[in-house]
Each structure stands twice: as C-alpha cells, then as structure tokens.
Amino acid sequence: MRREDIRNIAIIAHVDHGKTTLVDELLKQSGTFRVNQEVAERVMDSNDIERERGITILSKNTGVMYHDTKINIIDTPGHADFGGEVERVLKMVNGVVLVVDAFEGPMPQTKFVLKKALELNLSVIVCINKIDRPEARPNEVVDEVLELLMELDADDKQLDCPFVFASAKAGFAKLNIEDEDTDMKPLFETIINHIEAPEGDPEKPTQVLISTIDYNEYVGRIGVGKVDNGSIKVNQEYVVVNVHEPDKKEKVRITKLYEFEGLDKVDVKEANIGSIVAISGISDIHIGDTICDVDEPEAIPFQKISEPTIAMQFMVNDSPLAGQEGKFVTSRQIRDRLFKELNTDVSLRVEESDSTDSFKVSGRGELHLSVLIENMRREGYEFAVSKAEVLYKEDENGKKLEPMEIAVIDVPEEFQGSVIDKLSQRKGELRDMSTSEHGTSRLEFSIPSRGLIGYRGEFMTDTKGNGILNTLYDGYDLYRGDIQYRKQGSIIAFESGESVTYGLFGAQERGTLFIGAGEKVYSGMVIGQSAKPEDVEINVCKTKKLTNTRSSGADDALKLSTPKVLSLEEALEFIDTDELLEITPENLRIRKKILDPRMRKRSGR
C-alpha cells in the first residue's frame, strides 16, 4: 500500500551548492513561518560551528505541508568527512533533490552523494541552483549532470529525471529557463509528481528502522527513523533488534513519539507507514536498530557505515601550564566525553590505549576530527592531540595499503604550476586537466590521504586565496612511498616564563613567530616556524641587561612584526609527528612531545 499524503525526500549536493538555503525557501513558502516572523539565514544550521563556517555537519529533519501533502525534508551535509551522515539518511527517503551549482557544475561530492542515491534506487530530481549568478551556464551544467548519470550507470528511469532551474536565494524555481516564475511552486509540484509515495503494509507487524540519533540533555537519546510497516504507538511495548547484532533482543517501551513540522517536533500518540518519527524513552538506541513487534521481531537490513581513514591520539594535557584554563581536565572526563560523542556520530571510533591517559580517536578526515575538538574546547575541556595519521591496511599478499583521495582543484592558470609541483611531491598523480574560458584550470589528482594532511593552508598561500580544493575518499590502494610533510623546523622556547619584546625581537629574525609579548611560555613549547629545516631553540624570556652606561630603554624602541596566530585547522596541519597540540578553552599551544631539550636530542639520535 502507498501512503499518498506523504513524500519523503533528502536534499543532497556538494558543499556550498545551496542545499540549506533551498530548504529555508521551501520552509518559508510552505507557510511554516508567520508572515512577520524574523527568520535567521540558513535556519537549519543550528549548531554554532555550522553557522560560523557556513557548512552543514549533521543532517536535519523538517516537514512542510504543500496543499494536502506532507513533505518530509532531510537537509544533508556536503563535506566528504560527513559522508557517513548522508549514507544513513537516504534509507528514510524515496527520492532525492540533487542540487548543482549553475556555474561550478557537478563536483566530487555531487558524484559521491548521487552514487549513493542511485545504489538505493531512489528517484532523482535535479535542481540547477544559482541560475541568477552572472557567470551561470545552466545548459552546459545539464549536459554535465547527464554525463555523470551515465558514468554512474543510472537506469533509464533515473536518466529521465526532471530538471528544475532555481535560485534558492531569490526564492524562485522554474521548469524552463525562459519561464517567468516567482516562487518555488514548480519545485513543490515536481516533488509531488515525481517522488513516489512511501510504501508499506499497515497490517504487518511494526518495523521502524533507526537511521539517525539526536541527543538531548533532558531526555537522552532520540532515535529518528521511518515507519516501514505497521504503526507505532506511545506506551506500547516493542523489541529492538539489529541485523548486524543477531543476539540483540531488548524489550522497550516508547514514552514519547514526535513528528516533524517545520523546525519543531510535535507530540503524536501514533504514527503510520511512511511517517518519519523521533522516538525517546529508549536509553541505548543505536543507528541501524529496528523497533519491532514483540511477537514477530524482524530486523531491516542496514548497510555498514564506512570505516574511518584517519586517527589522532587524544590525551590528558601534561604541560607545565596544564589545568589552569580548562574545566574538564582528567582522563575520566575526557574518556566520558569521547564515548558520549559515539552516541550521535557513527563514523567515529574511540579506542582505549595501554596508557589510561590516552585514547585513539579515528574519523573520516581532518575536518571531522577538528569539529569534535572545537566542540570539546567550547564545552570547557582541556587536552592535547597528536598529528593526524592515516590508518593502513594489508592485502592478502601482505602488501601495505593506504587510503586514497580524489582531489579536484580549481585555480587561476597562473598558479597551476606550483599546485602540480607541490602535489607531485606529496605523491599525487595528475589524472585530468581542463581549462575554462574564464581562465581557471580544473586539475584532478589521485593522491594518498596523508599527502593532503597539512596541505590546505599551504594551498591557500600558493594560490593567494583564489583556489578551491575539494576531496573525495577513493578506497585503499598500494602504499605510494614516504612523504616529507614539513620543510621548515620549529622555533622552540628554551626556558619557562613570560615572553618579552627583547627576546622575541631576536627570535623573529629566525623565522615566523606565533606569539606576541607578555604570553606564558615553557621550555619545549613551539613559538614559531623556523626559516631553516632544523629546529632552533631561543630564549624569548630574556630581558636586556643594564650596564653602568646604558639604561635598558636607552636604545630605540624594538618593533615586532605581527605574530601569525594559527587557527585550530592551521595548528593541526602545522604540527609534526614529534609534536602535540595543547588545546584549552582559551588557547592553542604547540609543544614538543618531549619537553626536556637533552632528552629530546637523545631520542632524536
């Protein structure tokens, strides 16, 4: 049986192609908000980091009414590091709206998310967005999308997908580029006509597959999923099973049931097939669990989440300044927080090590782990992390395999030489190269994941901020050989105390400083980047000595150049394998793993 009064769709796209803005417009034009209500831009990006960086990290559910049909919409992330989110939520929907930028065309992540949708046999609507951009080329982009569909072996029905032209920012969509539409009605109509209504059997025993987990301090874990068969009711007993855990059979009682309306969750007593619901009252519900009838428990198949490719050590901060700025500093507090993150982030792995003070945290990429670090830092945690390292595997012949990425780079032609040179040094292979009439080159590389660690900052410098770098995980391949990460050494503080202008003035001639005067430093702390390949130790706490003939201020005032203050991402990229990044709510400090200079030299030998 099909439930004709519901449509379940996911909005999928490459990062920055306008998914969240499109959802905003669908919410506004469906009458979700009052006429005079003030609505924030990108209202679905509710998390602080999402708003600051302008990216979506967690998928979000919303529901809008169009005439008599409820459209459940899921806004998904576009970054490759959060691909695990996209894979899961597609299990809840019957179709996708693929958003493609009218200038950039299909990008690496467009290919990734579209491939996942085609594998699940979902209906596709292509929305060519930003057609009001001055350099937009919608007709060429349509051809590029069709080529991509053919490359991904789409069947005839998927190749025959409708195209809608839109400007989410200006709030209109149209079926033909020449049309004069002023609202989103054509897109709403296409969704109703082209996406199948959800199917299920209301007479069968209950089955609800949990595809995402929300977390709330007051009610704990909230499972979000679609009712596949039967119906689900409040205060009724069910059993939780999981296709990957045959022994799991846990009796539970549903205490609260919600459906999504606009930005709110609305209490309901019962939900039927096709409804996307949020369920609270089950303390240890997990992604991939199926909530079933007690008498006939049958798990719904669920694909395994992609494995992590990159790992870092999270450890208790043991520097001389430890415990002065953070609220949560002990290994138990850090451990509890990391394991709590597993409640909502299925692409993350946390393993305990031989030491009680250190944990191995593995994720899908540097951005994935840096978002976790930033969240913990804002919550008052103080800890240290090591340089990100990739996770290797072995094939059946015992050969070493490493994770690979496809890197697609758009740069002005004048910078293409330096980009090719740098990526070749990092074991990248140039696969494809094309030039547009606007004077930009598109380069496609196959490169080991470790070759991209620490490269983004360098890339922005090399292209004077005009380059765009997009990456996509591309499975494991044979180890490509050693890579030298950093060509410059570190400037290291020689003694503990407070940095002084006189000491820093001598140090700035040796490279680029990361700190200014009046900052706390300790022996073994990295305070800058040396201009030479080897590390250099400098006493920046040294004050000028007085003599009988000169006072300490008699010379001209010393001028310090502005220090380079590293962001979290830049600091994670900068640190070398023998260094740690000390993270507190107030400061980021880079330090050597071994603080004592004599011990450091001995271990270096």
Secondary structure by P-SEA (a helix, b strand, c coil): cccccbbbbbbbbcccccaaaaaaaaaaaacccccccccccccccccaaaaaaccccbbbbbbbbcccbbbbbbbbbccccaaaaaacccccccccbbbbbccccccaaaaaaaaaaaaabbbbbbbbcccccccccaaaaaaaaaaaaaaaccccccccbbbbbbcccccccccccccccccaaaaaaaaacccccbbbbccccbbbbbcbbbbbccccbbbbbccccccccccccbbbbbcccccbbbbbbbcbbbbbcccbbbbbccccccccccccccccccccbbbbbccbbbbccccccccccbbbbbbcccccccccccccccaaaaaaaaaaaacccccbbbbbcccccbbbbbcccaaaaaaaaaaaaaaccccccccbbbbbbbcccbbbbbbbbbbbbbbcccaaaaaaaaaaaacccccccccccccbbbbbbbcccccccccaaaaaaaacccbbbbbbbccccccccccccccbbbbcccccccccaaaaaaaaaacccccccccccccccccccccccbbbbbcccccccccccccccccccccccccccccaaaaaaaccccbbbbbcccbbbbbbccccaaaaaaaac
